[in-house]
Amino acid sequence: MYYAIISEDVENSLPLRQGARAAHIERLHDLKNEGRLLIAGPHPVIDTPDPGNAGFSGSLVVAEFDSLEAAQAWADSDPYVEAGVYSKVTVKPYKVVLP
């Protein structure tokens, strides 16, 4: 089943993101290479694809896991969590309807 991992950043998270980005992206590539990643990306603070120094307010990952517990464990071990980027992470089941 798919699960949505919805993360909210602490304020001024950009330096923290930059420090942990390589490890964070590597885990996403692993999911992609396993055929389990549906979508992933950050939410820009401002209404533009490249917010520059304004940074990001959070992230969304939708990926396939064996269970809610497995999705939660994956989210809990995200390098962004360890780096203090996220103030809150919510994991919930996701049903793909479209496309």
C-alpha positions in Angstrom: 0.0 0.0 0.0 1.0 3.6 -0.5 1.6 6.0 2.4 1.8 9.8 2.4 4.6 11.2 4.5 3.8 14.8 5.1 6.5 16.8 6.8 6.6 20.4 8.2 9.9 22.3 8.5 11.1 24.3 11.4 11.5 28.0 10.6 14.6 28.9 8.7 15.3 25.2 7.9 17.3 25.8 4.7 20.8 25.5 6.3 19.7 22.3 8.0 18.3 20.9 4.8 21.5 21.7 2.9 23.6 19.8 5.4 21.4 16.6 5.2 20.2 16.8 1.6 22.6 14.3 0.1 21.6 11.5 2.5 17.9 12.4 2.3 18.0 12.3 -1.5 19.9 9.0 -1.5 17.1 7.3 0.5 14.6 8.6 -2.0 16.6 7.3 -4.9 16.7 3.9 -3.2 12.8 3.9 -3.0 12.7 4.9 -6.7 15.1 2.2 -7.8 13.0 -0.3 -5.9 9.9 0.9 -7.8 8.2 2.0 -4.6 8.3 5.8 -5.0 5.2 7.5 -6.4 6.2 11.2 -5.8 8.5 13.2 -3.6 9.4 16.9 -3.2 9.5 19.9 -1.0 7.0 22.7 -0.5 8.6 26.1 -1.4 7.9 28.9 1.1 7.1 31.3 -1.7 5.1 30.7 -4.9 8.0 29.7 -7.2 9.7 26.5 -8.1 13.1 27.9 -7.0 12.5 29.8 -3.7 16.3 30.6 -3.2 17.1 31.7 0.3 13.4 31.7 1.3 13.7 27.9 1.4 11.0 25.3 2.0 8.1 24.8 4.5 8.0 21.0 4.4 8.0 18.0 2.1 5.7 15.3 0.7 6.7 11.7 0.0 4.3 9.2 -1.3 5.8 5.7 -1.4 4.8 2.0 -1.1 5.5 0.2 2.2 4.4 -3.1 3.6 2.6 -1.4 6.5 1.9 1.9 8.3 4.5 0.9 10.9 7.1 0.3 8.1 6.3 3.7 6.6 6.5 5.4 10.0 9.9 3.7 10.7 11.2 4.9 7.3 10.0 8.4 8.0 11.4 8.4 11.5 14.9 7.5 10.2 15.0 10.3 7.6 18.2 12.3 7.7 16.1 15.5 7.8 14.5 14.3 11.1 18.0 13.6 12.5 19.2 17.0 11.4 16.2 18.8 13.0 14.7 20.0 9.7 11.2 18.8 10.5 9.0 20.1 13.4 6.3 17.5 12.5 5.9 14.4 10.4 2.6 12.8 9.7 2.3 9.4 8.0 -1.0 8.1 6.7 -2.3 5.6 4.2 -2.7 6.9 0.6 -5.0 5.5 -2.1 -3.9 6.2 -5.7 -7.0 7.1 -7.8 -5.5 9.2 -10.7 -3.9 9.2 -13.1 
